[in-house]
Amino acid sequence: MSLRATVVHGGVYLILRQGLGAIISAAGIILLTRIIGPEAYGLYAATFGIYLYLFSLSRWGIEVYLIRHEEEPQTQDYHQAFSLLLLLGLAGVGLILLILPLLQDWVQLEGFRPLAIVTFAVLPVALLGLVPLARLERSLNYRKVALVELSGQAAMYTTSLVLAYQGLGPWAPVGGFWASQLLTLSLLYWVSGYRPRLYWEYARVRAMVRYGLGYSASTWIWELHNLVNPLVVSRYAGAEAVGYAALAIRIADQLSFVKQVAWRLSIAALSRLQRNRERLSKAVTEGMSFQIIAVGPFLTGFGLVAPWILPLFFGPRWLPVLEVYPFIALSYLTNAMFTLHSSALYVLQRNWKVAIFHLVYISLFFGSALLLVPRLGVEGYGWAAVAAFPAYIVLHHFFTVYIGKPGYYLAAIWFIASALPLFSTQLGYWTWVSIIVPLVLPVTRRELLRTVAVILRRKDYAP
């Protein structure tokens, strides 16, 4: 079986996990946001957005080091990763508590500080789950990964809804998040069979930190995009606007579940092609089209029904989400097209090149948001996301220099067909005609049938 077929088939469990997870999340978020409302959800979203960046800042790419290591990591490597992550988690909590007064003064949201303390305290629990998770992902045991993550997600929304019905407002999702992390941590250690212990060896720490510094620097910069909503929108547009943007982001994130699967599979899969640049470039070219084929219909389809879905399921208070969703969906679609570019550069350890791309992207995003959000409100957040698109030219440049020139022709057809209908309200319903174009063009129709054949295991196509 070829690598492409192996990866597609091996990712079935993750796709099912993301699909079922999207259903659970959709039901949970509909009920939760309807109960607690935009302002309470916005306060939680602002807090959680900052936590996500703290989590990214503290993980140091250690689990990626374990996954992409060419030789099977020794038990001592896992013990060292556990000890290092424990130290980083405790240091991260201490650091954020020191700067919390400054954060409170900046966001200017009532009730932010106590909510943040409880949310940030979960950091060590989340980090320690990365070691057994890396062990499972390295062995491509995605069935167990999927079961664990679905269990954690179910615990999240079950607990959140119970607390929400008790009138706890923004504390409800925080309680659900704690329940999810504790259950996930327990299950990961159980199903992986890994039993941790404290261990410290300078040589192993140096190897992990050396790789982690390059990988994490780019990740730290990229994850700054999670702070635009909690820091910029909260200060200039208020908690409700944060809630609107956060819900639009959440919807787009759930609808893009295949993109998330591809990212998780890509590091392990592309690492097997790192000695053959031609095959690596071809795999990325094929992957671009697959990403858009898998993501575009969901993002675009929701855009069509959103004017009816939002008031029906979420309530009329959430209608302002329509102002920002098309822009966020477009940003997710664009990112899906270039996800594998970053993965391939990571595999070749060109981490600092990815970091430069991330720096350009975040500079454009943050700078545009600071200019546009005070003037346009939540819609300014969407325009700022679009203003960051020129950064992908930088990523393409580095990919071309170190790997080769990928083919964009087919991916571009799928991209345009999915992107235009997102703005049918502004441009007119004629934009929906673009969806038909890839289905009638022979070259794109063959590609679609080819992808379906691989998924159904009817043929074994080599990349």
MIVORO-296966 format. One record per residue (C-alpha): residue in one letter; chain; x, y, z. Coordinates in steps of 0.25 Angstrom, whole numbers, plus 2048, in hexadecimal, padded with zeros to 3 digits. Each point is the difference from the previous one (the first is absolute). Layout:
N
("a","A",(X,Y,Z)) ...
//
This chain:
463
("m","A",(800,800,800)) ("s","A",(805,80E,7FC)) ("l","A",(803,80B,80B)) ("r","A",(7F4,808,7FB)) ("a","A",(7F7,7F4,801)) ("t","A",(806,7FC,80E)) ("v","A",(7FE,80F,805)) ("v","A",(7F2,801,7FB)) ("h","A",(7FC,7F3,806)) ("g","A",(807,802,80C)) ("g","A",(7F9,80E,802)) ("v","A",(7F2,7FA,7FF)) ("y","A",(7FF,7FF,80F)) ("l","A",(805,80E,802)) ("i","A",(7F6,805,7F5)) ("l","A",(7F5,7F8,807)) ("r","A",(804,806,80D)) ("q","A",(800,80E,7FB)) ("g","A",(7F3,7FD,7F9)) ("l","A",(7F9,7FB,80D)) ("g","A",(807,80A,808)) ("a","A",(7FB,80B,7F7)) ("i","A",(7F2,7FB,802)) ("i","A",(802,7FF,80F)) ("s","A",(806,80E,800)) ("a","A",(7F5,806,7F7)) ("a","A",(7F5,7FB,80A)) ("g","A",(808,804,80C)) ("i","A",(803,80E,7FB)) ("i","A",(7F2,803,7FB)) ("l","A",(7FA,7FC,80E)) ("l","A",(80B,807,808)) ("t","A",(800,80D,7F8)) ("r","A",(7F1,801,800)) ("i","A",(800,7FE,80F)) ("i","A",(80B,80A,804)) ("g","A",(800,80A,7F5)) ("p","A",(80A,808,7F8)) ("e","A",(806,808,80C)) ("a","A",(803,7F4,809)) ("y","A",(805,7F8,7F4)) ("g","A",(808,80C,7FC)) ("l","A",(807,800,80E)) ("y","A",(803,7F2,800)) ("a","A",(805,800,7F1)) ("a","A",(809,80C,804)) ("t","A",(806,7F8,80C)) ("f","A",(801,7F3,7F8)) ("g","A",(807,807,7F4)) ("i","A",(80B,805,809)) ("y","A",(801,7F2,807)) ("l","A",(802,7FA,7F2)) ("y","A",(80C,809,7FD)) ("l","A",(806,7FC,80E)) ("f","A",(7FE,7F2,7FD)) ("s","A",(807,802,7F2)) ("l","A",(80B,807,807)) ("s","A",(803,7F5,80A)) ("r","A",(800,7F4,7F8)) ("w","A",(80D,803,7F9)) ("g","A",(7FE,7F6,7F4)) ("i","A",(804,7F5,809)) ("e","A",(7F5,7F6,7FB)) ("v","A",(803,804,7F2)) ("y","A",(80F,7FC,803)) ("l","A",(7FB,7F2,805)) ("i","A",(7F7,7FE,7F4)) ("r","A",(80A,804,7F5)) ("h","A",(80C,7FA,806)) ("e","A",(806,7F7,7F5)) ("e","A",(803,7F4,80A)) ("e","A",(7F6,7FB,80A)) ("p","A",(802,808,80D)) ("q","A",(805,7F9,80C)) ("t","A",(7F8,7FF,80D)) ("q","A",(809,80A,806)) ("d","A",(7FC,80A,7F5)) ("y","A",(7F2,7FF,804)) ("h","A",(804,802,80F)) ("q","A",(808,80C,7FC)) ("a","A",(7F5,806,7F8)) ("f","A",(7F6,7FE,80C)) ("s","A",(80A,807,80A)) ("l","A",(803,80B,7F7)) ("l","A",(7F1,803,7FD)) ("l","A",(7FC,7FF,80F)) ("l","A",(80B,80B,803)) ("l","A",(7FB,808,7F4)) ("g","A",(7F2,7FF,805)) ("l","A",(803,805,80E)) ("a","A",(808,80B,7FB)) ("g","A",(7F5,804,7F6)) ("v","A",(7F6,802,80B)) ("g","A",(809,808,808)) ("l","A",(804,809,7F5)) ("i","A",(7F1,803,7FC)) ("l","A",(7FC,803,80E)) ("l","A",(80B,80A,801)) ("i","A",(7FB,808,7F4)) ("l","A",(7F1,7FD,802)) ("p","A",(7FE,80E,806)) ("l","A",(805,806,7F3)) ("l","A",(7F7,7F8,7F8)) ("q","A",(7F4,804,808)) ("d","A",(803,80F,7FE)) ("w","A",(802,7FD,7F1)) ("v","A",(7F3,7F8,7FD)) ("q","A",(7F7,808,809)) ("l","A",(7F6,7F5,802)) ("e","A",(7F9,7FE,80D)) ("g","A",(802,7F3,806)) ("f","A",(80C,7FC,7F8)) ("r","A",(80A,7FF,80B)) ("p","A",(7FA,7F4,809)) ("l","A",(7FC,7F9,7F3)) ("a","A",(80E,801,7FA)) ("i","A",(806,7FA,80D)) ("v","A",(7F8,7F4,800)) ("t","A",(801,7FE,7F1)) ("f","A",(80F,802,800)) ("a","A",(802,7F6,80B)) ("v","A",(7FD,7F4,7F7)) ("l","A",(80D,802,7F8)) ("p","A",(808,7F6,806)) ("v","A",(7F5,7F5,7FF)) ("a","A",(7FF,803,7F1)) ("l","A",(80F,800,7FD)) ("l","A",(802,7F3,807)) ("g","A",(7F6,7F9,7F7)) ("l","A",(80A,803,7F4)) ("v","A",(809,7F5,803)) ("p","A",(7F7,7F4,7FF)) ("l","A",(7F9,807,7F5)) ("a","A",(80D,801,7F8)) ("r","A",(803,7F1,803)) ("l","A",(7F2,7FD,7FA)) ("e","A",(802,809,7F4)) ("r","A",(80D,7FB,7FC)) ("s","A",(7FB,7F2,7FF)) ("l","A",(7F4,805,7F8)) ("n","A",(7F7,7FA,80A)) ("y","A",(7F5,80A,7FD)) ("r","A",(7F5,7F7,804)) ("k","A",(804,802,80F)) ("v","A",(803,80F,7FE)) ("a","A",(7F2,802,7FA)) ("l","A",(7F9,7F9,80B)) ("v","A",(807,807,80B)) ("e","A",(7FE,80E,7FA)) ("l","A",(7F1,7FD,7FD)) ("s","A",(7FE,7FC,80F)) ("g","A",(807,80D,804)) ("q","A",(7F7,808,7F7)) ("a","A",(7F4,7F9,805)) ("a","A",(804,803,80E)) ("m","A",(802,80F,7FD)) ("y","A",(7F2,803,7FB)) ("t","A",(7F9,7F7,80A)) ("t","A",(806,807,80B)) ("s","A",(7FF,80E,7FA)) ("l","A",(7F1,7FE,7FD)) ("v","A",(7FD,7FB,80E)) ("l","A",(807,80C,806)) ("a","A",(7FA,80A,7F6)) ("y","A",(7F2,7FB,804)) ("q","A",(804,803,80E)) ("g","A",(802,80F,7FC)) ("l","A",(80F,800,801)) ("g","A",(802,808,7F3)) ("p","A",(80F,801,7FC)) ("w","A",(804,7F6,80B)) ("a","A",(7F8,7F5,7F9)) ("p","A",(80A,7FE,7F4)) ("v","A",(80C,801,80A)) ("g","A",(7FA,7F5,808)) ("g","A",(7FE,7F8,7F4)) ("f","A",(80E,802,7FB)) ("w","A",(806,7FB,80D)) ("a","A",(7F8,7F4,7FF)) ("s","A",(804,7FD,7F2)) ("q","A",(80F,802,803)) ("l","A",(800,7F7,80C)) ("l","A",(7F8,7F5,7F9)) ("t","A",(809,801,7F4)) ("l","A",(80D,7FF,808)) ("s","A",(7FB,7F4,807)) ("l","A",(7FC,7F9,7F4)) ("l","A",(80D,803,7F8)) ("y","A",(809,7FA,80A)) ("w","A",(7F7,7F4,801)) ("v","A",(7FE,7FC,7F2)) ("s","A",(80F,804,7FC)) ("g","A",(806,7F7,80B)) ("y","A",(80A,80B,803)) ("r","A",(804,801,80F)) ("p","A",(807,80D,803)) ("r","A",(80B,803,809)) ("l","A",(809,80C,803)) ("y","A",(80D,7FF,7F8)) ("w","A",(80B,80A,7FC)) ("e","A",(80B,7FF,7F6)) ("y","A",(807,80C,7FB)) ("a","A",(803,7FA,7F2)) ("r","A",(7F1,7FC,7FE)) ("v","A",(7FC,80E,805)) ("r","A",(809,807,7F6)) ("a","A",(7FB,7F8,7F4)) ("m","A",(7F2,803,803)) ("v","A",(802,80E,803)) ("r","A",(809,802,7F4)) ("y","A",(7F4,7FB,7F7)) ("g","A",(7F5,806,808)) ("l","A",(806,80E,800)) ("g","A",(7FF,801,7F1)) ("y","A",(7F3,7F9,7FF)) ("s","A",(7FA,807,80B)) ("a","A",(805,80E,7FC)) ("s","A",(7F7,7FF,7F4)) ("t","A",(7F5,7FA,807)) ("w","A",(800,80B,80B)) ("i","A",(7FF,80A,7F5)) ("w","A",(7F5,7F9,7F9)) ("e","A",(7F8,7FE,80C)) ("l","A",(800,80F,803)) ("h","A",(7F4,800,7F6)) ("n","A",(7F8,7FA,80C)) ("l","A",(802,80D,808)) ("v","A",(7FB,80A,7F5)) ("n","A",(7F1,7FD,805)) ("p","A",(802,800,80F)) ("l","A",(80A,80C,800)) ("v","A",(7FC,809,7F5)) ("v","A",(7F1,7FD,7FE)) ("s","A",(7FE,800,80F)) ("r","A",(806,80D,802)) ("y","A",(7FA,808,7F4)) ("a","A",(7F3,7F9,7FE)) ("g","A",(7FC,7F9,80D)) ("a","A",(7FD,7F2,805)) ("e","A",(7F4,7FE,7F7)) ("a","A",(808,802,7F4)) ("v","A",(80A,7F6,805)) ("g","A",(7F5,7F6,801)) ("y","A",(7FC,803,7F2)) ("a","A",(80E,7FE,7FA)) ("a","A",(802,7F4,809)) ("l","A",(7F4,7F9,7FC)) ("a","A",(803,803,7F1)) ("i","A",(80E,7FA,802)) ("r","A",(7FA,7F4,808)) ("i","A",(7F7,7FD,7F4)) ("a","A",(80B,801,7F6)) ("d","A",(809,7F8,808)) ("q","A",(7F6,7F4,802)) ("l","A",(7FC,801,7F1)) ("s","A",(80F,7FF,7FC)) ("f","A",(802,7F3,808)) ("v","A",(807,7F9,7F4)) ("k","A",(80B,80B,800)) ("q","A",(803,7FD,80E)) ("v","A",(801,7F1,7FD)) ("a","A",(80A,803,7F5)) ("w","A",(809,809,809)) ("r","A",(800,7F5,80A)) ("l","A",(804,7F5,7F6)) ("s","A",(809,809,7F7)) ("i","A",(80C,800,809)) ("a","A",(801,7F1,802)) ("a","A",(7FC,7FD,7F1)) ("l","A",(809,80B,7F9)) ("s","A",(80C,7FC,809)) ("r","A",(801,7F3,7F8)) ("l","A",(802,808,7F3)) ("q","A",(80A,80A,805)) ("r","A",(80B,7FA,7F8)) ("n","A",(7F9,801,7F3)) ("r","A",(7FC,80E,7FD)) ("e","A",(7F9,7FD,7F3)) ("r","A",(7F6,7F7,807)) ("l","A",(7FF,809,80C)) ("s","A",(7FC,80C,7F7)) ("k","A",(7F6,7F7,7F8)) ("a","A",(7FA,7FB,80D)) ("v","A",(7FD,80F,804)) ("t","A",(7FA,803,7F3)) ("e","A",(7F6,7F5,801)) ("g","A",(7FE,803,80E)) ("m","A",(7FC,80E,7FD)) ("s","A",(7F4,7FC,7F8)) ("f","A",(7FC,7F5,809)) ("q","A",(800,80B,80C)) ("i","A",(7F7,809,7F8)) ("i","A",(7F7,7F5,7FB)) ("a","A",(7FE,7FB,80E)) ("v","A",(7FE,80E,807)) ("g","A",(7FA,809,7F6)) ("p","A",(7F2,7FA,7FF)) ("f","A",(7FE,800,80F)) ("l","A",(804,80F,801)) ("t","A",(7F9,804,7F4)) ("g","A",(7F3,7F8,803)) ("f","A",(7FF,806,80E)) ("g","A",(801,80E,7FA)) ("l","A",(7F4,7FD,7F7)) ("v","A",(7F7,7FC,80C)) ("a","A",(806,809,80B)) ("p","A",(7F5,80B,7FF)) ("w","A",(7F6,7F5,804)) ("i","A",(808,7F7,808)) ("l","A",(806,80B,80A)) ("p","A",(7F3,806,805)) ("l","A",(7F9,7F2,800)) ("f","A",(80A,7F8,808)) ("f","A",(809,80B,807)) ("g","A",(7F5,80B,802)) ("p","A",(7FE,80E,7F9)) ("r","A",(80B,805,80A)) ("w","A",(80B,7F9,7F7)) ("l","A",(7FC,806,7F3)) ("p","A",(80C,80A,800)) ("v","A",(809,7F3,7FD)) ("l","A",(7FC,802,7F2)) ("e","A",(808,80C,7FF)) ("v","A",(80D,7F9,802)) ("y","A",(7FE,7F1,7FC)) ("p","A",(803,802,7F1)) ("f","A",(80D,806,803)) ("i","A",(804,7F6,80A)) ("a","A",(7FB,7F4,7F7)) ("l","A",(809,806,7F5)) ("s","A",(80C,801,809)) ("y","A",(7FE,7F1,804)) ("l","A",(7FF,7FC,7F1)) ("t","A",(80C,808,7FD)) ("n","A",(808,7F9,80B)) ("a","A",(7FB,7F2,7FC)) ("m","A",(807,803,7F3)) ("f","A",(80D,803,806)) ("t","A",(800,7F6,80C)) ("l","A",(809,7F6,7FA)) ("h","A",(80A,80A,7FC)) ("s","A",(804,803,80E)) ("s","A",(7FF,7F1,804)) ("a","A",(80B,7FD,7F5)) ("l","A",(809,80B,804)) ("y","A",(7FF,7FB,80F)) ("v","A",(803,7F2,7FB)) ("l","A",(80D,806,7FA)) ("q","A",(803,807,80C)) ("r","A",(7FE,80E,7FA)) ("n","A",(7F9,804,80C)) ("w","A",(806,80F,800)) ("k","A",(7FA,801,7F1)) ("v","A",(7F2,7FD,805)) ("a","A",(803,80A,80C)) ("i","A",(803,80B,7F6)) ("f","A",(7F3,7FD,7F9)) ("h","A",(7F8,800,80D)) ("l","A",(806,80D,804)) ("v","A",(7FC,807,7F3)) ("y","A",(7F2,7FA,801)) ("i","A",(7FE,804,80F)) ("s","A",(806,80E,7FD)) ("l","A",(7F5,803,7F5)) ("f","A",(7F5,7F9,809)) ("f","A",(803,808,80D)) ("g","A",(803,80D,7F9)) ("s","A",(7F4,800,7F7)) ("a","A",(7F7,7FC,80C)) ("l","A",(805,80C,808)) ("l","A",(7FC,809,7F5)) ("l","A",(7F3,7FA,7FC)) ("v","A",(7F9,7FA,80C)) ("p","A",(7FF,80E,807)) ("r","A",(7F9,805,7F3)) ("l","A",(7F8,7F4,7FB)) ("g","A",(7FE,7F8,80D)) ("v","A",(7FF,7F1,7FE)) ("e","A",(800,801,7F1)) ("g","A",(80E,806,801)) ("y","A",(805,7F3,806)) ("g","A",(7FC,7F9,7F3)) ("w","A",(806,80A,7F7)) ("a","A",(80D,800,808)) ("a","A",(801,7F1,7FE)) ("v","A",(7FF,802,7F1)) ("a","A",(80A,80B,800)) ("a","A",(80A,7F5,805)) ("f","A",(7FF,7F8,7F4)) ("p","A",(80C,805,7F8)) ("a","A",(809,7F9,80B)) ("y","A",(7FD,7F3,7F8)) ("i","A",(809,805,7F5)) ("v","A",(80C,7FF,80A)) ("l","A",(7FC,7F2,803)) ("h","A",(7FF,7FC,7F2)) ("h","A",(80E,807,7FD)) ("f","A",(807,7F7,80B)) ("f","A",(7F9,7F3,7FB)) ("t","A",(805,803,7F2)) ("v","A",(80E,803,805)) ("y","A",(802,7F3,809)) ("i","A",(7F6,7F6,7FA)) ("g","A",(7FB,804,7F2)) ("k","A",(7F5,807,7F9)) ("p","A",(7F2,7FA,803)) ("g","A",(7F5,800,7F6)) ("y","A",(7F4,80A,804)) ("y","A",(7F7,7FE,7F3)) ("l","A",(7F7,7F6,805)) ("a","A",(800,805,80F)) ("a","A",(7FD,80E,7FB)) ("i","A",(7F3,7FB,7F8)) ("w","A",(7FB,7F9,80D)) ("f","A",(803,80D,808)) ("i","A",(7F9,80A,7F7)) ("a","A",(7F4,7F7,800)) ("s","A",(7FF,7FF,80F)) ("a","A",(804,80F,803)) ("l","A",(7F7,808,7F7)) ("p","A",(7F3,7FB,806)) ("l","A",(804,804,80E)) ("f","A",(7FD,80E,7FC)) ("s","A",(7F3,7FE,7F8)) ("t","A",(7F9,80A,809)) ("q","A",(80A,80B,7FC)) ("l","A",(803,7FB,7F1)) ("g","A",(7F2,7FA,7FD)) ("y","A",(7FB,7F1,7FF)) ("w","A",(807,7FE,7F2)) ("t","A",(80C,7FD,808)) ("w","A",(7FA,7F2,803)) ("v","A",(802,7FC,7F1)) ("s","A",(80F,7FF,803)) ("i","A",(7FD,7F3,808)) ("i","A",(7FC,7F9,7F3)) ("v","A",(80D,804,7F8)) ("p","A",(809,7F5,807)) ("l","A",(7F6,7F5,7FE)) ("v","A",(7FF,803,7F1)) ("l","A",(80E,802,7FD)) ("p","A",(806,7F2,7FC)) ("v","A",(80E,802,807)) ("t","A",(7F9,804,80E)) ("r","A",(7F6,7F5,7FE)) ("r","A",(80A,7F6,7FE)) ("e","A",(808,805,80C)) ("l","A",(7F3,7FF,809)) ("l","A",(7FD,7F2,7FB)) ("r","A",(80F,7FC,803)) ("t","A",(7FF,805,80E)) ("v","A",(7F3,7F8,803)) ("a","A",(806,7F4,7FA)) ("v","A",(80C,800,809)) ("i","A",(7F7,803,80C)) ("l","A",(7F7,7F4,7FC)) ("r","A",(80D,7F7,7FE)) ("r","A",(7FC,7FD,7F2)) ("k","A",(80E,804,7FB)) ("d","A",(80E,802,805)) ("y","A",(805,80D,7FB)) ("a","A",(80E,804,802)) ("p","A",(803,80E,803)) 
//
